[in-house]
Amino acid sequence: MITHPGDSSIFSENNCVISESHSYPNICCQVRKANLIIKGLIVTCIAFFVSCKKEVKIIYQNPAVDSVQISITNASPAVTDLQLYLNNKFISLPDSPFNYGTTSFSSFIVNANSYYPDTVLIPYIDIPPGYQQLGFGSSGSSNIFGTLINNFEPSGSYSIFITDTVIHGHITSVVLKDNVGTTDSTKSQIRFLNLSPDAPALDIWAYPADGYAGYKLFSGCGYLPNDFNSFINAESFTVIDAGQYYFEATIAGTSTMVQGGLLNVHSQRVITIYTKGFLGGSGNYAIDVGVIQYKL
């Protein structure tokens, strides 16, 4: 006996009434029997094909994972129009090619409100995580004068600085993993990088505008590519009170000033101060200071 959902009829031989007034089987009963057999065969075939159906799994070649944020800063006076390549493919940045002493910035949406979306300008672009090859070249030329391969961790933030010159030695790249913390509404985070190839280790002094008493903010900052301790320290930021400061870079352990200048530190900012150029250079190659800052 076979039942069909939604059908109150039950088909069996007992439901076929053979008329006593005829000598041959009831045609209606035979038709019903045939229909029953056909339906049974259809159900059996469907069950067979379903059971034999090959299981298909969707496998993504590039699984969905978190992206990585990287920041690119041109701190090489020999490169006036820096361009970025990712795995030998040119990447068009919002402000590329970018000049000496500049950092590439991008707009990111913080609040995706359809009417009034909030955007922030930060010095990062997104790339896939994992081992990636970054190449650096100049506008108007397909030649890549410097490359680096790094394992970028998912959801990580990295700062990459191009320093030195081909004439002086070779273009050098520095990759820092940015360990940015959190601060309250009255403070910011700051770090200092020595990216001047011929400069000695430097001390950084901070003089708040509301007084003459200064204090040493960073000590013995050596040229980053050649000084491991300075490299490790450069991956973290130091908390500083918001306000106006006069910052001074001196040769470590002395009062000999190398550079100095005013900087207004707004609250809840992430700030990187770096030296660029050469202590013994002149013109565009002379030692100078660059500042990168954005709001948390």
C-alpha positions, -999 to +999 in steps of 0.1 A: +000+000+000+015+034-010+003+067+004+010+102-010+012+132+013-018+155+008-038+127-008-065+111+014-069+082-010-053+048-003-048+027-033-050-011-029-066-040-047-095-039-023-105-005-036-111-019-071-146-033-072-152-061-098-187-059-111-207-091-108-226-082-139-196-085-162-174-115-171-143-094-176-123-073-150-133-038-143-113-015-166-112+013-140-095-010-116-069-020-141-061+016-149-057+024-113-034-006-109-013+006-139-011+041-124+000+027-091+028+007-107+040+037-127+040+059-097+059+033-078+086+030-105+090+068-106+095+070-068+120+042-070+139+058-098+140+092-080+153+075-048+180+057-069+192+088-086+192+109-054+212+082-036+237+080-065+240+118-069+276+130-066+283+153-037+296+186-048+316+210-024+324+245-033+361+252-027+373+287-030+408+292-044+411+324-024+391+320+008+376+351+024+401+364+050+408+397+067+429+422+047+461+438+057+468+476+059+501+489+047+514+525+047+540+536+021+563+565+028+590+579+004+619+589+025+645+586-002+656+620-017+667+602-049+631+591-057+608+619-067+579+599-081+575+566-062+552+539-076+541+506-059+540+471-074+523+441-057+536+408-069+550+425-101+517+442-108+514+480-107+491+493-079+475+527-086+474+545-052+451+575-047+480+599-048+506+580-067+532+586-079+542+604-047+572+626-040+600+625-016+589+631+020+553+621+014+530+593+025+502+578+006+468+584+023+434+568+015+398+575+026+380+548+046+344+546+056+338+544+093+300+547+094+283+533+063+252+554+068+235+558+034+227+595+040+257+608+059+286+583+057+316+591+079+350+588+063+385+592+077+418+598+059+445+574+071+479+565+057+470+529+048+458+508+018+445+473+019+463+442+004+458+405+009+475+388+039+503+362+036+536+363+018+535+393-006+562+408-028+563+446-029+582+464-056+591+500-059+598+520-091+595+554-106+568+569-128+575+566-165+596+536-162+588+499-158+620+492-140+617+481-103+646+494-083+638+477-050+617+448-037+608+432-004+590+400+005+572+399+038+546+377+055+518+401+064+495+388+091+457+391+087+442+423+102+477+437+108+489+472+101+523+478+086+544+509+077+569+507+049+596+533+044+619+538+014+652+553+024+688+558+012+698+563-025+713+542-053+743+566-054+750+563-017+746+525-017+712+511-026+675+519-020+665+504+013+631+495+025+620+491+062+589+472+072+574+480+107+544+463+122+524+491+138+514+483+174+489+511+179+472+512+213+443+532+227+443+565+246+418+587+263+405+620+248+434+641+262+463+621+248+479+609+216+506+583+205+539+592+190+571+575+178+604+587+162+623+570+133+659+578+123+659+573+085+690+593+077+717+569+066+747+589+077+733+603+109+745+591+143+721+579+170+697+607+180+679+617+212+645+634+209+635+661+234+600+674+239+594+710+252+557+718+260+547+752+249+534+761+283+568+759+299+605+758+294+612+725+310+617+698+284+622+661+288+638+633+268+611+615+248+633+590+229+670+580+235+697+566+212+676+562+180+700+547+154+695+545+117+666+520+115+679+495+088+712+491+108+700+493+144+679+463+156+670+478+190+658+510+173+639+489+148+621+470+175+613+502+195+600+518+163+571+493+161+555+508+192+542+542+201+546+563+232+517+581+249+520+619+249+497+646+263+479+667+237+493+702+232+519+723+213+555+711+215+589+721+203+607+689+194+645+688+192+667+661+178+703+660+192+732+637+187+727+610+214+744+619+247+752+655+237+735+689+234+744+692+197+712+699+179+705+683+145+669+694+138+641+711+157+606+724+151+571+731+165+543+705+163+508+708+175+498+675+189+460+671+188+442+646+210+437+610+199+462+611+170+488+586+159+520+605+150+553+594+134+582+618+133+611+607+111+643+622+098+651+619+061+680+629+038+717+631+048+734+648+077+762+657+053+739+665+024+728+698+008+698+710-010+671+684-015+695+658+001+700+677+033+687+662+065+651+672+072+621+660+092+588+644+081+556+640+100+528+615+095+497+618+116+461+607+115+431+605+139+423+572+157 
